[in-house]
Amino acid sequence: MIRFPIADGARVPFCWARAARIGLTFRPIAGADLPFLSALYASTRAEELAVTLWSDAQKTAFLEMQFQAQHAHYQKYYPSADWLVIEQAGQDIGRLYIERLPSEHCIIDIALLPAHRGKGIGGALLTDLIGEAAAAGKSVSIHVEKNNPARRLYQRLGFTVTEDKGVYDLMIRLPG
């Protein structure tokens, strides 16, 4: 079941200066976004699947199954989260899933289409999010795959590994 806490198409009002300067807007996911979100998910796994001997049809079926499982898991275990599509110049370019807990801001997922990676967008989003959390005296947490190239960005922004979770590391950025 997909939860849409804000009316479909409504913009989410954040006071994120860096994101605004580079033209980013956010809106809650809607049912019509599922194909985009699935393709975005697939783009994050392309390099990993490139080394398999699977056919394109097998890869597509696997990725769709994995996307559906991930999406259902996130919806079930993070019921109060904001599920956002990131837009720039009227185009969907990524997703940001975040749950603002009493003690921390938990980044459930952040992903950008390949053409928008490495251009400072993730850094701007994360810096704004860190500032929002710090203003409330909260830390920011994210689970990061050990081989994720964005890991270097998280480290530059002050995230440190606090727990080894197997394939993932829990990284936390303390306030201040």
MOFENJO-V757295 format. One record per helix or strand of 2 or more residues. SS is the DSSP state (H for helix, E for strand). FROM is the first residue (numbers start at 1). TO is the last residue. If there is no record, write none. Layout:
SS&FROM&TO  SS&FROM&TO
//
This chain:
H&17&21  E&24&28  H&31&50  H&56&77  E&82&88  E&91&100  E&104&112  H&114&116  H&121&135  E&139&145  H&151&156  E&160&165  E&168&173
//
